Amino acid sequence: MFKLEPELYNSFTDNKYYNEVLENSFNIINNKLNRKFDVIVDLGCAEGGITKLLSTRVPHRKLVAIDTVPDLLSYARQYNTGPTIDYQLQDMSVEWPQLSPQLRQLETTVDLVFANFVVPHFTDKTKLMSLISKLLAPGGGVFHSNNMLYPDLNKKLLPKYKGPKPWYPSIEKQIDDYRHSLLDNGFQIKEFTIVEKHWKWSRKQAIEMMPYAVEDFRQFYPNRQLFDEEVGEHLWDTLFDAYRNQPDDPPVADGAWKQFLADESQTEIDDCIPYIRIVAIKD
């Protein structure tokens, strides 16, 4: 598992394209929902940069920020504090009884759960949404999230690797998983928008980010051995090709990642990464 350092996480999110997504979220929360928020939960707060921004942009009384990585939370408590922010270490992939007593005490009292590009990392989204549903206040508690859609690697797989691979999720299946996770937990979906988004990264950012992008794909594999085999064969090239080029473009025959590393004149990349913008209400 690659360890994401707080400073490196900051470099990924300090990006005008990322900030455009956040500004859209703040507009939705403050201007379109027409609600007051007493208690907010920031799910997957990482090093706390967005949490601190959320605390200044959305009026509230208490903001509980959750993450699973102790080093990121230590950084957040040191550099991104605020009078209303409470950082908590919590794995949200567990069952409700395994949550901390502090978090379970918030049952039915949370007005807004905000999740910015974190839900894609949960393999069981229906289970996650069941926990979120328990936290939210009935009759109007809001779940708002931005969720990256992983590229369909079967569309970029060279014939010699004998696709299609059943463990690569299609875009359609990912969309269905999000929709069912909400409906199966009784949410009323107010917005479910697929946004086509291009993200520009410097060469340095791309090189630093790729190990995490590759490791993130491990969640889809049936076992670690198969994942390691594909990492050694083609996964870096296939994944880089899928993020950088359009889905219907033919795969890069000689290896997209290898070509990028060899060509130092490429100082910037333009990724095509769609995401789902969700606003859902607990009845």
Phi and psi in degrees as a GROMACS rama.xvg file:
@    title "Ramachandran Plot"
@    xaxis  label "Phi"
@    yaxis  label "Psi"
@TYPE xy
-79.8408  140.129  PHE-2
-96.4363  121.452  LYS-3
-89.38  109.989  LEU-4
-73.3084  145.844  GLU-5
-56.2311  -42.6033  PRO-6
-64.7334  -36.681  GLU-7
-69.6172  -39.616  LEU-8
-59.7835  -41.5126  TYR-9
-58.2011  -39.9887  ASN-10
-67.4417  -29.6682  SER-11
-71.4523  -39.7695  PHE-12
-90.2148  -13.8571  THR-13
-83.0478  77.6609  ASP-14
-149.92  131.394  ASN-15
-63.4148  -29.4494  LYS-16
-71.6707  -38.3237  TYR-17
-65.0186  -42.65  TYR-18
-65.6476  -30.8392  ASN-19
-61.3531  -39.4076  GLU-20
-64.1639  -44.1835  VAL-21
-62.9756  -43.169  LEU-22
-61.2477  -37.9204  GLU-23
-63.3633  -40.5035  ASN-24
-63.9474  -43.6618  SER-25
-64.1435  -35.0106  PHE-26
-64.9936  -42.9977  ASN-27
-61.8303  -48.4451  ILE-28
-65.0338  -45.1921  ILE-29
-84.8713  -31.9675  ASN-30
-113.298  -25.4165  ASN-31
-103.176  -27.0347  LYS-32
-82.2954  -26.2132  LEU-33
54.8867  47.7732  ASN-34
-134.128  156.047  ARG-35
-97.8541  141.398  LYS-36
-117.297  114.96  PHE-37
-85.2277  -54.2925  ASP-38
-117.621  128.581  VAL-39
-119.91  140.883  ILE-40
-114.159  127.131  VAL-41
-100.895  106.981  ASP-42
-88.3979  119.732  LEU-43
78.3267  57.4829  GLY-44
-77.2246  -17.1649  CYS-45
55.9437  -128.473  ALA-46
-85.9748  7.31624  GLU-47
87.6166  1.02188  GLY-48
-62.1155  -46.1807  GLY-49
-73.1096  -33.7605  ILE-50
-58.4173  -47.7388  THR-51
-62.6418  -40.8598  LYS-52
-63.6886  -43.455  LEU-53
-58.912  -39.1341  LEU-54
-66.5564  -25.0464  SER-55
-94.773  -17.3916  THR-56
-101.64  -22.3861  ARG-57
-121.807  114.765  VAL-58
-59.0514  137.991  PRO-59
-168.057  175.893  HIS-60
-105.501  -41.1417  ARG-61
-139.814  137.94  LYS-62
-127.721  111.334  LEU-63
-97.0323  119.465  VAL-64
-111.285  126.183  ALA-65
-118.129  137.256  ILE-66
-153.45  167.396  ASP-67
-104.43  -4.44072  THR-68
-106.835  111.177  VAL-69
-57.5334  -40.3661  PRO-70
-64.3188  -38.7282  ASP-71
-65.4028  -40.6009  LEU-72
-68.1326  -36.7067  LEU-73
-61.1113  -43.0013  SER-74
-62.5943  -44.8734  TYR-75
-59.8213  -43.1672  ALA-76
-67.9533  -24.6003  ARG-77
-86.678  -38.9574  GLN-78
-115.165  -16.7371  TYR-79
-130.36  49.5707  ASN-80
-86.6478  169.285  THR-81
-167.59  157.625  GLY-82
-63.3244  -21.7743  PRO-83
-104.538  -3.77741  THR-84
-91.4257  132.669  ILE-85
-124.971  107.222  ASP-86
-84.2332  131.719  TYR-87
-132.646  137.688  GLN-88
-85.0601  119.92  LEU-89
-158.209  130.805  GLN-90
-88.268  118.7  ASP-91
-94.3953  13.3455  MET-92
-95.3125  2.60439  SER-93
-89.0042  174.747  VAL-94
-77.5617  160.891  GLU-95
-52.7634  -46.0272  TRP-96
-62.745  -20.4107  PRO-97
-87.1878  -4.07799  GLN-98
-69.0546  157.249  LEU-99
-63.328  151.202  SER-100
-56.9587  -36.1124  PRO-101
-62.2929  -39.4645  GLN-102
-75.3682  -39.7038  LEU-103
-64.6828  -25.3612  ARG-104
-65.8622  -18.0556  GLN-105
-84.3174  1.99707  LEU-106
-50.3677  127.265  GLU-107
63.9479  15.3914  THR-108
-113.476  -7.8911  THR-109
-85.3655  130.561  VAL-110
-89.4478  -29.0088  ASP-111
-146.841  127.548  LEU-112
-108.397  120.489  VAL-113
-110.055  128.819  PHE-114
-134.945  107.661  ALA-115
-104.683  102.488  ASN-116
57.9696  37.1289  PHE-117
-116.1  -32.2443  VAL-118
-59.1015  -33.2632  VAL-119
-56.7011  -22.4852  PRO-120
-81.5134  -5.27996  HIS-121
-96.2323  120.974  PHE-122
-71.6718  -35.076  THR-123
-105.318  87.6575  ASP-124
-73.5903  -30.6754  LYS-125
-64.2217  -40.4484  THR-126
-64.434  -44.0001  LYS-127
-60.1312  -44.8778  LEU-128
-67.4123  -24.7044  MET-129
-67.2165  -37.083  SER-130
-68.3597  -43.0972  LEU-131
-63.0134  -39.4779  ILE-132
-61.7592  -38.7823  SER-133
-66.2523  -34.076  LYS-134
-73.5678  -36.2601  LEU-135
-72.0182  145.243  LEU-136
-68.2465  132.663  ALA-137
-67.0994  152.172  PRO-138
77.6235  27.7709  GLY-139
146.384  -2.16472  GLY-140
-59.5152  138.356  GLY-141
-110.23  135.302  VAL-142
-113.167  122.71  PHE-143
-128.803  128.944  HIS-144
-145.526  152.382  SER-145
-113.626  131.76  ASN-146
-137.472  112.42  ASN-147
-62.2572  140.247  MET-148
-98.0855  124.333  LEU-149
-71.3466  143.448  TYR-150
-68.5198  150.544  PRO-151
-81.5339  102.783  ASP-152
-69.3128  -20.2537  LEU-153
-62.3252  -24.6039  ASN-154
-78.8687  -11.8649  LYS-155
-116.723  6.2947  LYS-156
-82.3986  125.427  LEU-157
-67.5353  148.331  LEU-158
-54.8291  -32.139  PRO-159
-66.5546  -14.6922  LYS-160
-95.1758  6.66082  TYR-161
56.3412  57.654  LYS-162
-83.6048  -178.352  GLY-163
-78.0764  152.892  PRO-164
-95.8494  123.83  LYS-165
-67.1731  -17.8811  PRO-166
-86.0512  -9.42491  TRP-167
-79.738  120.937  TYR-168
-77.173  134.87  PRO-169
-77.3961  161.126  SER-170
-59.7699  -41.1429  ILE-171
-62.5315  -41.2831  GLU-172
-67.1274  -40.1138  LYS-173
-61.0536  -43.1905  GLN-174
-62.4432  -44.1589  ILE-175
-61.0683  -40.8234  ASP-176
-60.9142  -43.6114  ASP-177
-63.9546  -46.2713  TYR-178
-62.5563  -45.7595  ARG-179
-68.2811  -33.9143  HIS-180
-62.2561  -32.1881  SER-181
-78.0789  -50.6128  LEU-182
-65.2883  -37.7884  LEU-183
-67.5555  -17.2436  ASP-184
-107.857  16.7807  ASN-185
77.5974  19.2945  GLY-186
-80.7946  147  PHE-187
-97.0377  115.389  GLN-188
-81.7255  118.385  ILE-189
-95.9874  -33.5297  LYS-190
-145.127  135.538  GLU-191
-147.286  85.5272  PHE-192
-115.523  129.418  THR-193
-88.6779  118.784  ILE-194
-109.288  122.754  VAL-195
-82.0413  119.387  GLU-196
-131.157  132.344  LYS-197
-103.767  136.68  HIS-198
-122.679  128.111  TRP-199
-100.24  133.711  LYS-200
-130.062  146.76  TRP-201
-72.2162  164.186  SER-202
-58.4794  -43.2088  ARG-203
-60.6502  -44.9914  LYS-204
-62.3384  -41.6848  GLN-205
-62.0724  -43.3154  ALA-206
-66.6771  -38.4971  ILE-207
-71.6385  -31.6502  GLU-208
-83.2585  -29.4075  MET-209
-58.6125  -40.8374  MET-210
-56.679  -35.7743  PRO-211
-73.7032  -36.9056  TYR-212
-63.9996  -41.108  ALA-213
-66.5255  -47.7809  VAL-214
-62.4306  -34.6462  GLU-215
-62.0025  -28.8147  ASP-216
-74.1683  -10.9005  PHE-217
-61.8789  -26.0509  ARG-218
-60.0908  -22.2777  GLN-219
-89.7222  -9.66525  PHE-220
-86.954  144.64  TYR-221
-68.5859  -22.6728  PRO-222
-158.118  163.546  ASN-223
-68.3346  -35.7226  ARG-224
-60.5712  -43.8823  GLN-225
-64.7499  -40.5898  LEU-226
-60.2705  -47.7608  PHE-227
-62.0301  -37.9068  ASP-228
-62.6826  -44.0991  GLU-229
-73.4976  -29.6166  GLU-230
-60.3854  -43.8372  VAL-231
-69.0758  -29.3772  GLY-232
-86.2668  -55.5196  GLU-233
-156.605  -7.00767  HIS-234
-61.0848  -39.1255  LEU-235
-59.4338  -46.8564  TRP-236
-66.636  -45.4277  ASP-237
-64.8658  -42.6515  THR-238
-68.9437  -42.7469  LEU-239
-62.5736  -41.8025  PHE-240
-60.5473  -43.4874  ASP-241
-66.4015  -37.8488  ALA-242
-74.6958  -34.669  TYR-243
-86.8778  -31.3719  ARG-244
-114.756  160.428  ASN-245
-64.8389  147.331  GLN-246
-56.028  -34.7731  PRO-247
-88.1741  -3.04122  ASP-248
-70.4473  144.213  ASP-249
-64.1975  149.179  PRO-250
-63.2277  150.705  PRO-251
-77.0214  116.628  VAL-252
-66.6542  -37.1945  ALA-253
-96.8122  8.89803  ASP-254
98.3037  104.077  GLY-255
-63.9179  -43.9262  ALA-256
-67.5676  -42.9496  TRP-257
-61.9229  -40.8073  LYS-258
-63.4598  -42.0858  GLN-259
-62.5519  -46.3618  PHE-260
-63.0451  -34.8577  LEU-261
-76.6925  -23.9201  ALA-262
-103.779  92.3961  ASP-263
-73.8917  -6.84722  GLU-264
-73.3351  -16.061  SER-265
-81.5939  97.1446  GLN-266
-95.9369  -7.61621  THR-267
-149.898  145.99  GLU-268
-124.392  154.222  ILE-269
-120.765  104.234  ASP-270
-87.4939  142.984  ASP-271
-106.651  100.007  CYS-272
-128.478  101.311  ILE-273
-72.6501  156.078  PRO-274
-140.845  160.543  TYR-275
-102.37  126.968  ILE-276
-99.467  121.264  ARG-277
-120.438  134.29  ILE-278
-130.031  121.913  VAL-279
-136.804  147.834  ALA-280
-117.047  136.514  ILE-281
-83.9712  121.254  LYS-282
